[in-house]
Amino acid sequence: MKNLELKVLEKTVKKHFVDELEIFASSNGRKASQICDEVKPDIALLDIEMPGMNGIELAKVYKRKVCGLYYHIYNGI
């Protein structure tokens, strides 16, 4: 995902859920994977075109690792 799109998405989510969520963002799949390992999120928004590991690959990995993880895969275009 382009950095601008990532920043807009992060800002929008924070605006609507400022006191309800802790938000972590990454511009590449490998870093997102590390964050998921550390944080164990309940929800993940994954870009289908992330460099390093795309959103589909990351979802497959975490579907096996984390029961109950809700994820949404989208194309940042």
C-alpha positions as CSV (number, residue, x, y, z in Angstrom):
1,M,0.0,0.0,0.0
2,K,1.2,3.4,-0.8
3,N,2.3,5.4,2.3
4,L,-0.3,8.1,1.7
5,E,-3.1,5.6,1.5
6,L,-1.9,3.9,4.7
7,K,-1.8,7.3,6.5
8,V,-5.3,8.2,5.3
9,L,-6.7,4.8,6.4
10,E,-5.0,5.0,9.8
11,K,-6.2,8.6,10.4
12,T,-9.8,7.7,9.4
13,V,-9.9,4.7,11.7
14,K,-8.4,6.7,14.6
15,K,-10.9,9.5,14.0
16,H,-13.9,7.2,14.4
17,F,-12.5,4.9,17.1
18,V,-10.2,7.1,19.0
19,D,-10.8,5.7,22.5
20,E,-11.8,2.2,21.5
21,L,-8.9,0.8,19.5
22,E,-5.1,0.6,19.6
23,I,-3.9,0.9,16.0
24,F,-0.7,-0.5,14.5
25,A,0.2,0.2,10.9
26,S,2.8,-1.2,8.5
27,S,3.6,-0.5,4.9
28,N,4.9,-4.0,4.2
29,G,3.7,-7.5,4.9
30,R,6.9,-8.7,6.7
31,K,6.6,-5.9,9.3
32,A,2.8,-6.5,9.6
33,S,3.6,-10.1,10.3
34,Q,6.0,-9.1,13.1
35,I,3.4,-6.8,14.6
36,C,0.8,-9.5,14.5
37,D,3.2,-11.9,16.3
38,E,3.7,-9.3,19.0
39,V,0.3,-7.8,19.4
40,K,-2.2,-10.7,18.5
41,P,-4.8,-8.3,17.0
42,D,-8.5,-9.0,16.9
43,I,-8.9,-7.2,13.5
44,A,-6.5,-6.8,10.6
45,L,-7.0,-4.6,7.5
46,L,-4.7,-6.1,4.9
47,D,-3.8,-4.7,1.5
48,I,-3.7,-7.3,-1.3
49,E,-0.6,-5.6,-2.8
50,M,1.7,-5.2,0.3
51,P,5.3,-5.7,-0.6
52,G,7.2,-8.5,1.2
53,M,4.1,-10.6,1.9
54,N,0.8,-9.7,0.4
55,G,-2.5,-9.5,2.3
56,I,-3.7,-12.9,1.1
57,E,-0.5,-14.7,2.2
58,L,-0.6,-12.9,5.6
59,A,-4.2,-13.8,6.1
60,K,-3.5,-17.5,5.4
61,V,-0.6,-17.6,7.9
62,Y,-2.7,-16.0,10.6
63,K,-5.8,-18.0,10.0
64,R,-3.8,-21.0,11.1
65,K,-2.1,-19.2,14.0
66,V,-4.9,-17.1,15.5
67,C,-8.4,-18.5,16.0
68,G,-11.1,-15.8,15.7
69,L,-8.9,-13.2,13.9
70,Y,-11.2,-11.1,11.7
71,Y,-9.5,-9.7,8.6
72,H,-10.5,-7.6,5.6
73,I,-8.4,-7.7,2.5
74,Y,-8.7,-4.8,0.0
75,N,-6.9,-3.3,-2.9
76,G,-5.4,0.2,-2.1
77,I,-6.2,1.5,-5.5
